[in-house]
Amino acid sequence: MKLLVIGAGMMGSAAAFDMARSRGVESVTLADADIERAQEATRFILKSHGTKGAAVRVAGLDAADEAEAAALMRGHDATLSAVPYFFNVGLARAAIGAGCHFADLGGNNTVVRKTLAMSAEAEKNGVGLAPDCGLSPGMASILAGDLVRRLRAEQPRQSRTVKPIRGKHKPPIDALKLYVGGLPKAPRPPFEYQLVFSVEGLINEYVEPARVLKGGKLVEIEPLTEPEEFRMHGFRPMVAFHTSGGTSTMPESFQGEVGECFEKTLRYPDHFKLIRGLYDLGFFSNEKRRLRSGEVSPRELTSHLFLEKLCGDEPDVTLMRIEAHAGKRVLSYTMVDYYDRRTALTSMMRTTAWPASVVLQMLTTGDLAKRGGIRQELDVPADLFLKEISRRGVKIRFAQSGR
């Protein structure tokens, strides 16, 4: 396998790190507009793997240049986009033209739907398009789909379809609940948060509507709403609230089969209050405001301040709980993953970039045989995915109750 990663930031470098040590990978190219950043990441990877890893190369690339991207992709079997979400439609289009499998880390519902709209053309060219391959959506979606299939298999054949009750349709699965958060291991006031991925991706989660199932119907709701207390053993009480993008295509995939489907982000209470206040004051708005010094949008200013105030290098932890409810029956997956001192990779890098690396490699080897648009919750073999992610040291626990 010859693999290409576009974007040499935290996630791109972590994905290339994983690919370089994976069986069957001949070479990895790490491309970025900032060639020095790509070279620095490559040196770290080569130092970590020594002569045992695959060859790692560096390339300069402007992710906005589709022709340049397609030319680079033609020398590779598959490409992972680890750049901001607004580049992904153009890169997916370039991958189809280059006959190169493509995956991205997602981050925006509209972009994902535009990518999947190219499914027929991709399938015709023998290309797999797999948007939303990170943590959530991504790994969380794969596990949620597995829980739905487990509950579906337990139901009598006659109850596997939606049945009318008093003139209404009651889905056989009551709820699919996803709770996910990347947090500092030792949160410090006043922010109680540390930026662990793209600031643009973070703000986008806070401003775009969340797509959920309520009463079996697909609806869009305001972000930063419906907060609820969330507890996990060993951690202080947290707040779970709606943000955009986390459900990805799950509402469409499970409409009619699942009554309620949502993904909520986990934060500590003081941080949630801060973010909700900034949202209400308009600090995430893209509307330009004229000041004496010129024009600036509140979002641009907030992005700058987030990078200044929320960045840090303290150890982090990633929490995830996926629950599927059908009557008294509850199936769940739980993950608690910490910063790895041995590799110096954050937990968010491990749990976001490595799932994407796994899915891309599955596409390339044929373990994920579908071509065209890939929906994580429907198309990725969960058993194989879990085996691969466990082999990388990310532990996920399955539990069930109510039998």
C-alpha positions as CSV (number, residue, x, y, z in Angstrom):
1,M,0.0,0.0,0.0
2,K,1.1,3.5,-0.9
3,L,-0.7,6.0,1.3
4,L,-1.0,9.7,1.2
5,V,-1.9,12.0,4.1
6,I,-2.8,15.6,3.3
7,G,-2.2,17.9,6.3
8,A,0.8,17.6,8.7
9,G,-0.9,18.9,11.8
10,M,-1.7,16.9,14.9
11,M,-4.1,14.6,13.3
12,G,-2.3,14.2,10.0
13,S,1.0,13.4,11.7
14,A,-0.7,10.9,14.0
15,A,-2.4,9.1,11.1
16,A,1.0,8.9,9.2
17,F,2.6,7.6,12.4
18,D,0.1,4.8,12.5
19,M,0.3,4.0,8.8
20,A,4.1,3.8,8.8
21,R,4.0,1.0,11.4
22,S,1.1,-0.9,9.8
23,R,1.5,-4.3,8.1
24,G,1.4,-4.1,4.3
25,V,2.1,-0.4,4.0
26,E,5.0,0.2,1.7
27,S,5.2,4.0,1.9
28,V,3.5,7.0,3.4
29,T,3.6,10.5,1.9
30,L,2.9,13.4,4.3
31,A,1.9,16.5,2.3
32,D,1.4,20.0,3.6
33,A,1.6,23.6,2.3
34,D,4.1,24.1,5.2
35,I,6.9,21.8,4.1
36,E,8.9,22.5,7.3
37,R,6.0,21.3,9.4
38,A,5.7,18.1,7.3
39,Q,9.5,17.5,7.6
40,E,9.3,17.9,11.4
41,A,6.5,15.4,11.7
42,T,8.3,13.0,9.4
43,R,11.5,13.2,11.5
44,F,9.4,12.4,14.6
45,I,7.8,9.4,12.9
46,L,11.1,8.0,11.6
47,K,12.7,8.5,15.0
48,S,9.8,6.5,16.6
49,H,9.8,3.6,14.2
50,G,13.4,3.5,13.1
51,T,14.1,1.1,10.2
52,K,11.1,-1.1,11.1
53,G,8.5,1.3,9.7
54,A,7.4,2.1,6.1
55,A,9.2,4.7,4.1
56,V,7.9,8.2,5.0
57,R,8.2,10.9,2.4
58,V,7.3,14.6,2.4
59,A,5.6,16.7,-0.3
60,G,4.5,20.3,-0.7
61,L,0.8,20.7,-1.5
62,D,-1.8,23.5,-1.5
63,A,-4.9,21.6,-0.5
64,A,-7.1,24.1,-2.4
65,D,-5.4,23.2,-5.7
66,E,-7.4,20.2,-7.0
67,A,-5.2,19.6,-10.0
68,E,-2.1,19.5,-7.9
69,A,-3.8,17.2,-5.4
70,A,-5.0,14.8,-8.1
71,A,-1.5,14.6,-9.6
72,L,0.0,13.7,-6.2
73,M,-2.8,11.2,-5.5
74,R,-2.1,9.3,-8.7
75,G,1.0,7.8,-7.2
76,H,-0.9,6.4,-4.2
77,D,-3.5,3.8,-3.4
78,A,-5.5,5.9,-0.9
79,T,-5.6,9.4,0.6
80,L,-6.6,10.7,4.0
81,S,-7.5,14.4,4.3
82,A,-6.5,15.8,7.6
83,V,-7.0,19.5,6.7
84,P,-9.9,21.7,7.6
85,Y,-13.3,20.4,6.4
86,F,-13.8,23.1,3.7
87,F,-11.1,21.5,1.6
88,N,-12.7,18.0,1.5
89,V,-15.2,18.3,-1.4
90,G,-12.4,19.4,-3.7
91,L,-10.0,16.7,-2.5
92,A,-12.7,14.0,-2.8
93,R,-13.3,15.2,-6.4
94,A,-9.6,15.0,-7.1
95,A,-9.4,11.5,-5.6
96,I,-12.2,10.2,-7.9
97,G,-10.3,11.6,-10.9
98,A,-7.1,10.0,-9.7
99,G,-8.7,6.6,-9.0
100,C,-7.5,6.9,-5.4
101,H,-9.6,5.8,-2.3
102,F,-10.4,8.8,-0.1
103,A,-11.2,9.4,3.6
104,D,-11.5,12.5,5.7
105,L,-11.9,13.5,9.3
106,G,-15.2,15.3,8.6
107,G,-16.4,18.2,10.6
108,N,-19.3,19.6,8.6
109,N,-22.7,18.1,7.7
110,T,-23.0,20.0,4.4
111,V,-19.5,19.0,3.2
112,V,-20.2,15.3,4.0
113,R,-23.4,15.4,2.0
114,K,-21.7,17.0,-1.0
115,T,-19.0,14.3,-0.8
116,L,-21.5,11.5,-0.7
117,A,-23.4,13.0,-3.6
118,M,-20.4,12.0,-5.7
119,S,-20.9,8.3,-4.8
120,A,-22.0,7.1,-8.2
121,E,-19.1,8.6,-10.0
122,A,-16.7,7.3,-7.3
123,E,-18.1,3.8,-7.6
124,K,-17.8,3.9,-11.4
125,N,-14.1,4.7,-11.0
126,G,-13.7,1.9,-8.4
127,V,-13.0,4.5,-5.6
128,G,-14.3,4.4,-2.0
129,L,-15.3,7.7,-0.5
130,A,-15.3,7.6,3.3
131,P,-16.1,10.9,5.0
132,D,-16.3,11.4,8.8
133,C,-13.7,8.9,9.8
134,G,-12.5,10.4,13.0
135,L,-13.6,9.9,16.6
136,S,-17.2,11.2,16.5
137,P,-18.4,10.9,13.8
138,G,-16.3,8.0,12.8
139,M,-15.4,5.4,15.5
140,A,-18.5,6.4,17.5
141,S,-20.7,5.9,14.4
142,I,-19.2,2.4,13.7
143,L,-19.9,1.3,17.2
144,A,-23.4,2.8,17.2
145,G,-24.1,0.9,14.0
146,D,-22.9,-2.4,15.6
147,L,-25.2,-1.9,18.6
148,V,-28.2,-1.3,16.3
149,R,-27.4,-4.5,14.4
150,R,-27.0,-6.5,17.7
151,L,-30.5,-5.3,18.9
152,R,-31.9,-6.0,15.5
153,A,-30.7,-9.5,15.6
154,E,-32.3,-10.1,19.0
155,Q,-35.8,-9.0,17.9
156,P,-38.3,-11.5,16.5
157,R,-38.5,-11.3,12.7
158,Q,-42.0,-9.8,12.8
159,S,-40.9,-6.9,15.1
160,R,-37.9,-5.9,13.0
161,T,-40.0,-3.5,11.0
162,V,-41.8,-0.5,12.3
163,K,-45.2,-1.4,13.7
164,P,-48.2,1.0,13.9
165,I,-49.3,1.7,17.5
166,R,-52.5,3.7,17.9
167,G,-52.1,5.3,14.5
168,K,-48.4,6.1,15.1
169,H,-45.3,4.2,14.2
170,K,-43.1,3.1,17.1
171,P,-39.5,2.3,16.1
172,P,-38.3,-1.1,17.6
173,I,-35.2,0.6,19.1
174,D,-36.0,3.4,21.5
175,A,-32.8,5.4,21.5
176,L,-29.2,5.6,20.3
177,K,-27.3,7.9,22.6
178,L,-23.7,9.0,21.9
179,Y,-21.6,10.9,24.5
180,V,-18.1,12.0,23.5
181,G,-15.5,14.4,24.8
182,G,-11.8,15.2,24.8
183,L,-10.8,16.8,28.1
184,P,-7.6,17.8,30.0
185,K,-6.7,15.0,32.5
186,A,-6.3,17.7,35.1
187,P,-8.7,20.5,34.2
188,R,-7.7,24.0,35.4
189,P,-10.0,27.0,36.0
190,P,-11.3,29.2,34.6
191,F,-11.6,27.4,31.2
192,E,-11.4,23.7,32.3
193,Y,-10.6,22.8,28.7
194,Q,-7.6,22.4,26.4
195,L,-7.7,22.7,22.6
196,V,-7.1,19.2,21.2
197,F,-8.0,19.6,17.6
198,S,-8.6,22.2,14.9
199,V,-10.0,25.4,16.3
200,E,-12.2,25.9,13.2
201,G,-13.6,22.4,13.7
202,L,-14.3,23.2,17.4
203,I,-16.1,26.4,16.7
204,N,-18.1,24.8,13.9
205,E,-19.4,22.3,16.4
206,Y,-20.6,25.1,18.6
207,V,-22.4,27.1,15.8
208,E,-24.0,24.7,13.3
209,P,-27.3,23.0,14.1
210,A,-27.4,19.5,15.4
211,R,-29.2,16.9,13.3
212,V,-31.0,14.3,15.5
213,L,-34.0,11.9,15.6
214,K,-36.8,12.9,17.9
215,G,-39.9,10.7,18.0
216,G,-38.5,8.9,14.9
217,K,-38.4,12.2,12.9
218,L,-35.2,13.9,11.6
219,V,-35.0,17.4,13.0
220,E,-32.4,20.1,13.3
221,I,-32.0,21.7,16.7
222,E,-29.9,24.6,18.1
223,P,-26.4,23.7,19.2
224,L,-25.4,24.1,22.9
225,T,-28.9,23.1,24.0
226,E,-30.5,20.4,26.2
227,P,-27.6,20.1,28.7
228,E,-27.7,17.1,31.0
229,E,-25.5,15.9,33.7
230,F,-23.1,13.0,32.7
231,R,-21.2,10.8,35.1
232,M,-18.4,8.4,34.5
233,H,-16.5,6.6,37.2
234,G,-13.3,8.3,38.2
235,F,-14.3,11.7,36.8
236,R,-16.1,14.8,38.1
237,P,-19.6,15.3,37.0
238,M,-19.7,16.7,33.4
239,V,-22.3,18.4,31.2
240,A,-23.4,16.8,27.9
241,F,-25.0,19.0,25.3
242,H,-25.8,19.1,21.6
243,T,-23.2,20.1,19.0
244,S,-23.2,19.8,15.3
245,G,-21.8,17.0,13.1
246,G,-21.6,14.2,15.6
247,T,-24.5,12.2,14.2
248,S,-23.4,12.6,10.6
249,T,-25.5,10.3,8.4
250,M,-26.9,8.2,11.3
251,P,-30.3,10.0,11.4
252,E,-31.0,9.0,7.8
253,S,-29.5,5.5,8.2
254,F,-31.7,4.6,11.2
255,Q,-34.8,6.7,10.7
256,G,-37.8,4.4,11.2
257,E,-35.8,1.9,13.2
258,V,-34.6,4.2,16.0
259,G,-36.8,6.6,17.9
260,E,-34.2,9.0,19.3
261,C,-30.7,9.4,18.0
262,F,-28.3,12.1,19.2
263,E,-24.6,12.8,19.9
264,K,-23.7,15.1,22.8
265,T,-20.3,16.7,23.6
266,L,-18.9,16.3,27.1
267,R,-17.4,19.3,28.9
268,Y,-17.0,20.4,32.5
269,P,-19.8,22.7,33.8
270,D,-17.9,25.9,34.0
271,H,-16.6,25.5,30.4
272,F,-20.1,24.9,29.1
273,K,-21.4,28.1,30.8
274,L,-18.5,30.0,29.2
275,I,-19.1,28.7,25.7
276,R,-22.9,29.2,25.9
277,G,-22.3,32.8,27.0
278,L,-20.0,33.5,24.1
279,Y,-22.6,31.9,21.7
280,D,-25.4,34.1,23.1
281,L,-23.3,37.2,22.8
282,G,-22.5,36.5,19.1
283,F,-18.8,35.7,19.5
284,F,-19.0,32.9,16.9
285,S,-20.7,35.0,14.2
286,N,-19.1,35.3,10.8
287,E,-20.7,38.7,10.2
288,K,-18.0,41.3,9.7
289,R,-18.0,44.2,12.1
290,R,-16.5,47.6,11.3
291,L,-14.1,48.8,13.9
292,R,-11.7,51.8,13.9
293,S,-8.8,49.5,13.0
294,G,-10.7,47.8,10.2
295,E,-13.2,45.0,9.7
296,V,-13.2,41.8,11.6
297,S,-15.7,39.0,12.4
298,P,-16.4,38.0,15.9
299,R,-15.5,34.4,14.9
300,E,-12.1,35.4,13.6
301,L,-11.4,37.1,16.9
302,T,-12.7,34.2,19.0
303,S,-10.6,31.8,16.9
304,H,-7.5,33.8,17.6
305,L,-8.3,34.0,21.4
306,F,-9.0,30.3,21.6
307,L,-5.6,29.5,20.0
308,E,-4.0,31.9,22.6
309,K,-5.9,30.9,25.7
310,L,-7.0,27.3,25.2
311,C,-3.8,25.7,23.7
312,G,-1.6,23.6,26.0
313,D,0.4,20.5,26.2
314,E,-1.0,18.9,29.4
315,P,-2.0,15.2,29.2
316,D,-5.5,14.7,27.9
317,V,-8.2,12.0,28.2
318,T,-10.9,11.1,25.7
319,L,-14.2,9.7,27.0
320,M,-16.9,7.9,24.9
321,R,-20.0,6.1,25.8
322,I,-22.4,4.7,23.1
323,E,-25.8,3.4,24.3
324,A,-28.6,1.6,22.4
325,H,-31.9,1.2,24.3
326,A,-34.8,-1.1,23.4
327,G,-37.2,-1.4,26.3
328,K,-35.3,-2.6,29.3
329,R,-32.5,-3.8,27.1
330,V,-29.4,-1.6,27.0
331,L,-26.2,-2.3,25.0
332,S,-23.2,0.0,25.3
333,Y,-19.6,0.6,24.4
334,T,-17.4,2.7,26.7
335,M,-13.9,4.0,26.1
336,V,-11.5,5.9,28.4
337,D,-8.2,6.7,26.7
338,Y,-5.3,8.7,28.0
339,Y,-2.3,10.6,26.6
340,D,0.5,8.1,25.8
341,R,3.8,9.2,27.2
342,R,5.7,6.5,25.3
343,T,4.7,7.8,21.8
344,A,4.1,11.4,23.0
345,L,0.7,11.3,21.2
346,T,-2.3,12.9,22.8
347,S,-5.4,10.8,23.4
348,M,-7.3,12.9,20.9
349,M,-4.7,12.1,18.2
350,R,-4.9,8.4,19.0
351,T,-8.7,8.2,19.0
352,T,-9.3,10.5,16.0
353,A,-6.4,9.8,13.6
354,W,-6.0,6.1,14.2
355,P,-9.6,5.2,13.4
356,A,-9.3,7.1,10.1
357,S,-6.0,5.3,9.4
358,V,-7.7,1.9,10.0
359,V,-10.7,2.7,7.8
360,L,-8.5,3.9,5.0
361,Q,-6.3,0.8,5.1
362,M,-9.5,-1.4,5.2
363,L,-10.6,0.3,2.0
364,T,-7.2,-0.3,0.4
365,T,-6.9,-4.0,1.3
366,G,-10.5,-4.8,0.4
367,D,-11.6,-5.7,4.0
368,L,-14.0,-2.8,3.4
369,A,-15.1,-3.9,-0.1
370,K,-17.8,-1.3,-0.8
371,R,-17.0,1.4,-3.4
372,G,-18.7,4.8,-3.8
373,G,-19.9,6.6,-0.7
374,I,-19.2,4.9,2.7
375,R,-21.4,5.4,5.7
376,Q,-19.5,4.5,8.9
377,E,-22.5,3.1,10.7
378,L,-23.6,0.9,7.9
379,D,-20.5,-0.1,5.9
380,V,-17.5,-0.5,8.1
381,P,-17.1,-4.1,9.6
382,A,-17.2,-3.3,13.3
383,D,-15.6,-6.6,14.5
384,L,-12.6,-6.1,12.3
385,F,-12.4,-2.4,13.2
386,L,-12.5,-3.2,16.9
387,K,-9.8,-5.8,16.5
388,E,-7.5,-3.3,14.8
389,I,-8.2,-0.4,17.2
390,S,-7.6,-2.7,20.2
391,R,-4.3,-3.9,18.6
392,R,-3.2,-0.2,18.7
393,G,-3.8,0.0,22.5
394,V,-7.2,1.8,22.4
395,K,-9.4,-0.3,24.7
396,I,-13.2,-0.3,24.3
397,R,-15.5,-2.2,26.7
398,F,-18.8,-3.7,25.7
399,A,-21.6,-4.1,28.2
400,Q,-25.2,-5.2,28.2
401,S,-28.1,-5.3,30.7
402,G,-31.8,-6.0,30.8
403,R,-31.8,-9.5,29.2
